[in-house]
Amino acid sequence: MAVVAPTRRPVRLCLGKAGLAVGSLVHVRQGRREHSAFAYDENWLADAARFNVSADLQLNLLITNVDDHLQNHGFLHVERGQWRLAPVFDINPFPDQDRESKTWLTEQDGPITDVQMLLARASYFALDGAQALAVLGEVHAVVSNWRQTALGPEVGLRAVELDDFAPAFEHEQMDAAAALLGR
């Protein structure tokens, strides 16, 4: 059985009417068997300034999600080969662990350690300082309301369980964000 050369199709993110190629879908057919795999282009993250993943990264930091590796950032197919950043998923607070990010902003910066680092690198996400603070304000407001959300029907925690989760949501990075926001 002859192996047909793999075919590659660029996968694009939706960015308004324009698209940014982030990788290729590789499709191989061998007889009746077909295999597909996605491969990221090496330099697509260098152009990450076009995505607003800043809020996702801030949320991971502010809820102590220490399982924040890049495989937890996905894409949804929109239409005609266009893709967009997926809503956040696999986000879990870890109240019993130190805030130690798995996501590195750059080789020089290393893993995300604080809100100041994210604000200093706002330009990576096509945000100016005011826009980055606005995003931080939205994320901080949501995380600040965690107790009410946790007691609501969608989460369903009991009041006696809240203190067990408090360290994931009430910590020095939330205080630093509040200070930066003037709250």
N, C-alpha and C positions, 0 to 999 in steps of 0.2 A: 504494500500500500504506500503510495507516494504521500509525502507530507507537503501540503500546500504552504507556501510562504505566508507568514503571518501578515494580516492586514492591520493597519493602525488607523484609528479615527481620532482626531483631536476632540477633547471634551472641553467645553467652554462654560464659564460662569456667566450668568446674566448680570450685566452692569449697565443698566439703562438699555439702550439699543445696541451698545457695543458688547463684545464678549472678549474675555481673556482666556487664552488656552492655558489650562493648568495641568494637562496630562494627556495621555493617550489610552484609548481602549484597544487592547490587543486581542485580536480574534484569530484563533488557529483552528483549522478543520483538518482532521486526519480520518479519512474514510467516513464512517457514520458518527464519529465522535467530534464534538466541538468543545473548545475551551476558550474562555474569555478571562482576561485579567486587566486591571487598571494599573497604570504606572504613572506616577507623578513626574512631570518634567522637573529637572533638577533646579531650575531657577524660578519656578512659579512663586515660591515663598518670598523671593527677593522683591516681587511686585505686590506683596500682601497689603501695601498701603491702600489698595483699592477696596479692600474688604473692611467691614466694620466688625471685626472680631474683638475689638477692644472691650466691649461690654461683657462678652463671654469670659475673657481673661480676668476682668475685674470681679465678676461674680464668683469664679472659681477661687480667687484669693479671699474674698470677703466671707465666703461660707466654709472655708477650710476644706475645699475639695482637693485632696492630695492625689487623686487619681485623674489628673487633668492632662493626660498625654494627648498628642495631636490626633490620634485615631478617634478621639471623641469630638472631632470637628468634622462634619460631613456636608454633603451637597445633595440637593434635590434636583431632579430633572424637571425643567419647566416646559420646554417644547423645542422642537427643531434643533436639537443638539445644544440647547442652552441650559445652564445649570445655575443655581443660586445657593448661597450658604444656608444650610439647614438650621432650624431652631436648635437651641442647646439640648443636649441629651446626655444621659449617664452622669448626672450632676448629683453628687452625694456629699453631705457634710460629714466630716470626721472629727467629732468633738474630742476624741481621745488621742489625737495625733498632732504633731507640730505642723505648722503651715510650711510644707515643703513641696513646691511646685515641680511637676515633671516637665513643664513647658519652658523652654528657653526662648528669650526674645532674640538674642544674638549670641555668637560665640564669646564676645567680650563681656556681655552682661551676665550670662549664665541664667539660671532659673529665676522666675519671677519671685521677688521677695517682698515687695511693698507697692503701695499705690503710687508713691512718688516715681518709682521706676516706670510704671505704666504711663503716667502722665508725661514723663520726660521723653518717652518714645511715641507719643501720640502721632507724630508725623508718619510713623510706620503704617498707620491705619487711616491715612488721609484726613486726619483731624488736626485742627489748630488747638491751642491751649484752651480757649473758651469752649470749643466743642467737646474736648476731652473731659473738661470739668462738668459739662452738662450730662455727658454719659455717666460719669461717676456719680453725679447727683441722682440720676434715675436708679442706678443700681443700688446705691446706698439707701435710698428711700424704700426700695423693695426689701432689702435685707434687714433694715431696721424694723420692719413690720413682721419679722419672722414668727414671733410668738402668736400673733393673731392668725397668721396663715396656718401655722402648725395645728392650732386648735380647731380650724375650720373643717368642714366635711370632706374636702378633697385630700387632706393629709390625715386627720383624725387622731392626732396625739391627745393624750389626757394631760391635764394641767400638772399632775405629779411627775410627768416625764420631761417637762420642759427644761428643768435645771440640768438634766443629763446632757442635753444638746446645746446649752448656752455657750460653752467654750468655743463651739464652731462658729458662732455668730456674734459673740460679744467679746471683742479682743482689741489689741492695740491698733490693728490696721483699720478697724471700723472707727476707732477714735481718731486716727490720723486722717481718714477720709472726711469725717465730720469737721475736723479743724480746717482742712483745706477748703471745705464747702462753706465755712462760717456758720456751722450748726451747733 
